[in-house]
Amino acid sequence: MPVEVAASGPKVIAIAALHADRVMFALGADVERLKWGMALAKKTRKDSGLDPNGITFGAYLNLGCHTDMGTARSLVRGGLTTFARFSVMHGKTEVPTSAGDQQVLKALHSNYDMKAHTRGDSRQAGTLTDDFVDRFAIVGPPERCIERLQELQALGLDKVAISGATRGAAEADAAVGRKLVAEKVLVGMKR
């Protein structure tokens, strides 16, 4: 039975690299963070005498598809707070992170309200800057979403688990997003 391990920090990534068939990163859609995670897993395997290419990689991703960027961002803000929180759950991040992202993550940690977990209209959702959302999630019109997914596929990811619109997002916008993902993004990825 294939084993996948969800991982966001260096210790779990290393354990997963040694014992799982696939590491499913909860690092967001940020290319540099994913490259770091993949490199760490491969190095861990190599240092242990295992084939560094003997493991596969996937990622949990927040995806908000809409022709309006602001609306696309609003679809995923709540869910993205949950995934981003893994990077700073203990008050600091163990993953290489820019100074700007450190500030966003610190604000997220300080403002996180478990009673509003995953809500796009929560206090913590308001701490995420547009730049942060644009890198840590996949947001925008269908062609931009397809481009970002292809970029991650080119890194070597062979599986993604997509989380769409979350609680607190406008239902009409979420419906448009689901339709665009089904009719444009998924179809575009099969070409």
Backbone hydrogen bonds in HBPLUS format (Angstrom, degrees):
<---DONOR---> <-ACCEPTOR-->    atom                        ^
c    i                          cat <-CA-CA->   ^        H-A-AA   ^      H-
h    n   atom  resd res      DA  || num        DHA   H-A  angle D-A-AA Bond
n    s   type  num  typ     dist DA aas  dist angle  dist       angle   num
A0021-ASP N   A0003-VAL O   2.80 MM  18  5.27 155.6  1.86 143.2 151.6     1
A0022-ARG N   A0003-VAL O   3.17 MM  19  6.55 146.3  2.29 153.3 154.6     2
A0005-VAL N   A0022-ARG O   3.09 MM  17  6.58 151.2  2.17 155.5 163.7     3
A0024-MET N   A0005-VAL O   2.83 MM  19  5.73 169.5  1.84 143.5 146.4     4
A0007-ALA N   A0024-MET O   2.94 MM  17  6.10 153.5  2.01 143.9 147.3     5
A0026-ALA N   A0007-ALA O   2.78 MM  19  5.73 153.6  1.85 148.9 147.9     6
A0013-ILE N   A0009-GLY O   3.01 MM   4  6.12 160.4  2.04 156.9 163.3     7
A0014-ALA N   A0010-PRO O   2.99 MM   4  6.04 158.3  2.04 141.6 147.2     8
A0015-ILE N   A0011-LYS O   3.01 MM   4  6.27 161.3  2.04 147.8 152.8     9
A0016-ALA N   A0012-VAL O   2.84 MM   4  5.94 166.1  1.86 150.8 155.3    10
A0017-ALA N   A0013-ILE O   2.86 MM   4  6.02 152.0  1.94 145.6 153.8    11
A0018-LEU N   A0014-ALA O   3.27 MM   4  6.52 140.6  2.44 140.8 149.4    12
A0018-LEU N   A0015-ILE O   3.14 MM   3  5.33 131.0  2.40  99.1 111.6    13
A0019-HIS N   A0015-ILE O   3.09 MM   4  6.29 141.4  2.24 147.0 158.0    14
A0020-ALA N   A0016-ALA O   2.80 MM   4  4.98 159.5  1.84 144.2 144.8    15
A0056-THR N   A0021-ASP O   3.05 MM  35  6.36 167.6  2.07 147.2 151.2    16
A0023-VAL N   A0056-THR O   3.00 MM  33  6.51 153.1  2.07 153.8 154.1    17
A0058-GLY N   A0023-VAL O   2.87 MM  35  6.16 153.7  1.94 155.2 152.7    18
A0025-PHE N   A0058-GLY O   2.85 MM  33  6.10 157.5  1.90 139.2 131.7    19
A0060-TYR N   A0025-PHE O   2.87 MM  35  6.20 161.3  1.91 170.0 169.0    20
A0029-ALA N   A0136-PHE O   2.90 MM 107  4.64 154.0  1.97 101.5 110.0    21
A0034-LEU N   A0030-ASP O   3.05 MM   4  6.33 160.6  2.09 156.6 162.5    22
A0035-LYS N   A0031-VAL O   2.84 MM   4  6.07 159.5  1.88 154.0 160.1    23
A0036-TRP N   A0032-GLU O   3.00 MM   4  6.15 157.5  2.05 143.0 149.0    24
A0037-GLY N   A0033-ARG O   2.99 MM   4  6.29 161.0  2.03 148.0 152.5    25
A0038-MET N   A0034-LEU O   2.93 MM   4  6.14 163.7  1.95 154.9 158.9    26
A0039-ALA N   A0035-LYS O   2.89 MM   4  6.02 161.4  1.92 151.0 156.5    27
A0040-LEU N   A0036-TRP O   2.91 MM   4  6.11 158.8  1.95 152.4 158.2    28
A0041-ALA N   A0037-GLY O   3.02 MM   4  6.23 162.1  2.05 147.5 152.1    29
A0042-LYS N   A0038-MET O   2.97 MM   4  6.19 165.7  1.99 152.4 156.1    30
A0043-LYS N   A0039-ALA O   2.89 MM   4  6.01 159.8  1.93 149.3 155.3    31
A0044-THR N   A0040-LEU O   2.90 MM   4  6.03 160.2  1.94 149.8 155.4    32
A0045-ARG N   A0041-ALA O   3.06 MM   4  6.30 158.9  2.10 147.4 152.7    33
A0046-LYS N   A0042-LYS O   2.92 MM   4  6.14 166.2  1.94 150.8 154.8    34
A0047-ASP N   A0043-LYS O   2.80 MM   4  5.94 168.7  1.81 156.8 159.7    35
A0048-SER N   A0044-THR O   3.15 MM   4  6.25 128.6  2.43 135.1 147.4    36
A0048-SER N   A0045-ARG O   3.07 MM   3  5.14 136.3  2.27  97.8 110.4    37
A0050-LEU N   A0045-ARG O   2.80 MM   5  4.88 156.7  1.85 153.9 145.8    38
A0049-GLY N   A0046-LYS O   2.98 MM   3  5.14 163.6  2.01 112.1 115.1    39
A0054-GLY N   A0051-ASP O   2.95 MM   3  5.11 161.0  1.98 117.9 118.7    40
A0158-ASP N   A0057-PHE O   2.84 MM 101  6.09 165.4  1.86 173.2 168.6    41
A0059-ALA N   A0159-LYS O   3.09 MM 100  6.65 138.5  2.27 137.4 148.9    42
A0161-ALA N   A0059-ALA O   2.92 MM 102  6.31 157.3  1.97 150.0 154.7    43
A0061-LEU N   A0161-ALA O   2.87 MM 100  6.09 166.5  1.89 154.3 157.2    44
A0163-SER N   A0061-LEU O   2.74 MM 102  6.04 159.5  1.78 164.2 169.8    45
A0138-ILE N   A0062-ASN O   2.87 MM  76  6.20 164.8  1.89 160.9 166.1    46
A0063-LEU N   A0163-SER O   2.88 MM 100  6.08 161.4  1.92 158.0 161.3    47
A0064-GLY N   A0138-ILE O   2.86 MM  74  6.33 154.4  1.92 154.9 163.6    48
A0140-GLY N   A0064-GLY O   3.07 MM  76  6.60 143.4  2.21 163.5 167.1    49
A0066-HIS N   A0140-GLY O   2.94 MM  74  5.45 155.0  2.00 118.1 126.3    50
A0072-ALA N   A0068-ASP O   2.89 MM   4  6.17 160.0  1.93 155.6 162.3    51
A0073-ARG N   A0069-MET O   2.89 MM   4  6.13 160.1  1.93 153.8 158.2    52
A0074-SER N   A0070-GLY O   3.03 MM   4  6.24 154.9  2.09 141.8 149.0    53
A0075-LEU N   A0071-THR O   3.07 MM   4  6.34 137.4  2.26 146.6 157.3    54
A0075-LEU N   A0072-ALA O   3.25 MM   3  5.29 132.8  2.49  95.1 107.3    55
A0076-VAL N   A0073-ARG O   3.13 MM   3  5.64 140.0  2.30 109.5 119.0    56
A0077-ARG N   A0073-ARG O   3.12 MM   4  6.15 132.9  2.35 153.3 166.7    57
A0166-THR N   A0075-LEU O   3.14 MM  91  6.35 141.0  2.30 159.2 168.1    58
A0080-LEU N   A0076-VAL O   2.79 MM   4  5.81 161.0  1.83 167.6 174.2    59
A0081-THR N   A0077-ARG O   3.04 MM   4  6.23 144.7  2.16 145.2 153.0    60
A0082-THR N   A0079-GLY O   3.09 MM   3  5.26 122.9  2.43  98.0 111.8    61
A0083-PHE N   A0079-GLY O   3.21 MM   4  6.66 159.7  2.26 151.6 155.6    62
A0084-ALA N   A0080-LEU O   2.78 MM   4  5.86 170.6  1.78 158.8 162.1    63
A0085-ARG N   A0081-THR O   2.90 MM   4  5.81 142.8  2.03 136.3 146.1    64
A0086-PHE N   A0083-PHE O   3.15 MM   3  5.54 137.6  2.34 104.4 114.7    65
A0087-SER N   A0084-ALA O   2.90 MM   3  5.41 141.4  2.05 111.3 122.0    66
A0088-VAL N   A0085-ARG O   2.95 MM   3  5.26 156.1  2.01 110.5 118.3    67
A0089-MET N   A0085-ARG O   2.78 MM   4  5.39  98.9  2.45 154.9 174.1    68
A0091-GLY N   A0088-VAL O   2.94 MM   3  5.21 161.4  1.97 121.4 121.4    69
A0102-GLN N   A0098-SER O   2.84 MM   4  6.10 147.6  1.95 146.9 157.2    70
A0103-GLN N   A0099-ALA O   3.09 MM   4  6.41 151.7  2.17 146.0 151.8    71
A0104-VAL N   A0100-GLY O   3.15 MM   4  6.52 157.2  2.21 145.8 151.6    72
A0105-LEU N   A0101-ASP O   2.83 MM   4  6.02 168.6  1.84 155.5 158.6    73
A0106-LYS N   A0102-GLN O   2.84 MM   4  5.99 152.4  1.92 146.8 154.8    74
A0107-ALA N   A0103-GLN O   2.98 MM   4  6.18 161.3  2.01 148.6 153.2    75
A0108-LEU N   A0104-VAL O   2.86 MM   4  6.10 154.6  1.92 148.7 156.7    76
A0109-HIS N   A0105-LEU O   2.88 MM   4  6.09 164.8  1.91 148.8 152.4    77
A0110-SER N   A0106-LYS O   2.96 MM   4  6.18 162.4  1.99 150.4 155.1    78
A0111-ASN N   A0107-ALA O   3.00 MM   4  6.06 139.4  2.17 143.7 153.6    79
A0111-ASN N   A0108-LEU O   3.23 MM   3  5.25 130.0  2.49  96.4 109.3    80
A0112-TYR N   A0108-LEU O   2.99 MM   4  5.79 111.3  2.48 147.7 161.3    81
A0116-ALA N   A0113-ASP O   2.85 MM   3  5.47 159.3  1.89 119.6 126.6    82
A0117-HIS N   A0114-MET O   3.29 MM   3  4.84 156.4  2.35 105.0 102.1    83
A0119-ARG N   A0116-ALA O   3.02 MM   3  5.46 163.2  2.05 136.6 137.4    84
A0122-SER N   A0119-ARG O   3.39 MM   3  5.34 150.0  2.48 109.4 107.5    85
A0120-GLY N   A0167-ARG O   2.60 MM  47  6.03 161.7  1.63 155.4 159.8    86
A0126-GLY N   A0123-ARG O   3.14 MM   3  5.39 132.2  2.38 101.4 113.6    87
A0127-THR N   A0124-GLN O   3.04 MM   3  5.33 158.7  2.08 108.0 114.9    88
A0128-LEU N   A0125-ALA O   3.38 MM   3  5.85 161.1  2.42 110.4 115.3    89
A0133-VAL N   A0129-THR O   2.98 MM   4  6.30 167.0  2.00 156.6 159.5    90
A0134-ASP N   A0130-ASP O   2.85 MM   4  6.04 159.6  1.89 153.0 159.0    91
A0135-ARG N   A0131-ASP O   3.20 MM   4  6.46 139.8  2.37 143.7 152.5    92
A0135-ARG N   A0132-PHE O   3.20 MM   3  5.42 132.9  2.44 100.8 112.5    93
A0136-PHE N   A0132-PHE O   2.85 MM   4  5.92 170.8  1.86 163.7 166.9    94
A0137-ALA N   A0133-VAL O   2.95 MM   4  5.45 141.2  2.10 141.3 146.4    95
A0144-ARG N   A0141-PRO O   3.00 MM   3  5.50 124.7  2.32 114.4 128.1    96
A0145-CYS N   A0141-PRO O   3.07 MM   4  6.37 160.0  2.11 156.7 163.0    97
A0146-ILE N   A0142-PRO O   2.88 MM   4  6.12 162.7  1.91 158.5 162.8    98
A0147-GLU N   A0143-GLU O   3.02 MM   4  6.13 158.9  2.06 139.8 145.9    99
A0148-ARG N   A0144-ARG O   2.95 MM   4  6.19 160.9  1.99 150.6 155.1   100
A0149-LEU N   A0145-CYS O   2.96 MM   4  6.17 162.0  1.99 150.9 156.0   101
A0150-GLN N   A0146-ILE O   2.88 MM   4  6.07 158.8  1.92 153.0 159.0   102
A0151-GLU N   A0147-GLU O   2.96 MM   4  6.17 146.4  2.07 142.9 152.3   103
A0152-LEU N   A0148-ARG O   3.07 MM   4  6.40 151.5  2.16 146.5 153.2   104
A0153-GLN N   A0149-LEU O   2.88 MM   4  6.13 151.2  1.97 146.2 155.2   105
A0154-ALA N   A0150-GLN O   2.89 MM   4  6.06 151.7  1.97 144.3 151.4   106
A0155-LEU N   A0152-LEU O   3.16 MM   3  5.08 135.0  2.37  93.1 105.5   107
A0157-LEU N   A0152-LEU O   3.43 MM   5  6.14 162.1  2.46 151.8 148.1   108
A0156-GLY N   A0153-GLN O   2.99 MM   3  5.36 142.9  2.13 106.0 116.6   109
A0169-ALA N   A0166-THR O   3.12 MM   3  5.97 150.4  2.21 144.8 148.0   110
A0174-ALA N   A0170-ALA O   2.89 MM   4  6.19 155.5  1.95 153.2 161.4   111
A0175-ALA N   A0171-GLU O   2.87 MM   4  6.08 151.7  1.95 148.5 155.5   112
A0176-VAL N   A0172-ALA O   3.14 MM   4  6.42 156.8  2.19 143.6 149.1   113
A0177-GLY N   A0173-ASP O   2.91 MM   4  6.17 161.3  1.94 149.1 154.7   114
A0178-ARG N   A0174-ALA O   2.87 MM   4  6.16 160.5  1.91 152.3 156.6   115
A0179-LYS N   A0175-ALA O   3.07 MM   4  6.25 161.2  2.11 147.7 152.7   116
A0180-LEU N   A0176-VAL O   2.94 MM   4  6.21 160.9  1.98 155.0 160.2   117
A0181-VAL N   A0177-GLY O   2.92 MM   4  6.15 159.0  1.97 153.1 158.8   118
A0182-ALA N   A0178-ARG O   2.95 MM   4  6.14 168.4  1.97 151.6 154.8   119
A0183-GLU N   A0179-LYS O   2.85 MM   4  5.90 168.2  1.86 154.5 158.3   120
A0184-LYS N   A0180-LEU O   2.82 MM   4  5.26 147.3  1.92 135.3 143.3   121
A0185-VAL N   A0180-LEU O   3.10 MM   5  6.54 157.8  2.16 145.7 152.7   122
A0186-LEU N   A0181-VAL O   2.86 MM   5  5.93 175.8  1.87 166.6 165.7   123
A0188-GLY N   A0184-LYS O   2.78 MM   4  5.71 150.5  1.87 138.3 147.7   124
A0189-MET N   A0185-VAL O   2.93 MM   4  6.17 140.9  2.08 147.6 157.7   125
A0190-LYS N   A0187-VAL O   3.16 MM   3  5.35 142.1  2.31 101.3 111.9   126
